[in-house]
């Protein structure tokens, strides 16, 4: 048996309760991870509230969590890449064998990577889903090039704070949007060339001052009217990219490329993320950490908003 934080019904943070459930059984192509740190994300709150990515909802109790870190406890009969004791981080959305708010999680081996040197298990637990989302947005969808002017909208959040650093690593000039004096200071400390308050400033004016000829690209982790204002500052032929789930999503415009995407885990994807983490000498902001038994408190903090970086759960 293992300890988990799970739901018996959908609802507010208090529906997250301590449970004891059987340790998942392994398929031949899976690994069992003894969890160290689990990431807490807005998508977890969406599931807690009743959302699920497909029509086949799981049976209660539902264990939340899509990513985290730990050490290999056991491997399936076909697994050759890992052995018990290896340090790993993993990302698996809507895992049918239970999420990462648990002492053990079973995931397909292709959804698992090795954290690079210099990244602790605590940091790795915060960066699997968010790191993949950030690097794939910057490299694969937006195709950021050296010298381009790029806006990271929502740069103080769990994904945006990493995307900002990856865009700088690629040689872009970055205007970061955040909220509040602490948010502005936070993104400047992460390397932003300029910063604007998404709730107070005229983002169109800020973007045009930053790039008088028009912004080349926007990577958005927040939607709504502030994002619409940013789109007014894009040059013709500019690009807008956002992860699925950003609401309200930006509308398509003539002369501007607008694309959405989902982060994809995989062997090569984790290897590339590891190289980027090392090259960027990435700072992984973790503003709050809670023990597994206090997952409900973590969600209450998440629901308050204005989280600079990513909240995590301490499992081990």
Number of C-alpha atoms within 10 A of each C-alpha: 11 13 18 29 26 26 22 15 15 18 15 15 20 14 16 26 18 17 17 13 17 10 18 15 13 18 16 13 15 22 28 24 29 24 25 24 30 38 30 27 23 15 16 21 21 15 18 25 15 12 14 15 10 8 7 7 13 15 10 11 17 23 28 28 27 23 29 34 32 27 21 22 18 19 22 19 12 12 17 10 12 19 15 14 13 14 22 24 30 30 31 23 20 19 19 14 16 26 27 35 30 32 24 26 29 27 25 20 22 20 21 28 26 19 26 18 10 11 18 13 21 22 23 28 32 28 32 30 25 24 26 25 23 28 25 23 27 24 15 11 17 23 13 23 17 12 13 17 24 30 30 26 30 26 32 31 23 28 25 28 31 27 30 30 27 26 30 21 17 18 14 22 22 25 26 31 29 27 22 14 10 13 24 21 15 21 29 16 10 20 19 25 16 17 27 23 20 22 13 11 13 14 25 18 16 19 28 17 13 21 20 13 14 19 27 24 28 27 30 26 25 24 17 12 14 19 23 15 15 24 24 16 25 27 18 14 13 19 23 24 20 25 21 13 16 14 12 11 19 21 8 11 10 8 12 17 15 19 17 17 15 13 18 15 20 17 14 11 18 25 16 14 23 20 14 19 25 14 11 15 14 17 14 22 21 18 11 15 19 17 15 24 20 16 26 20 16 21 21 14 15 20 14 8 10 15 18 22 22 26 23 26 27 21 23 13
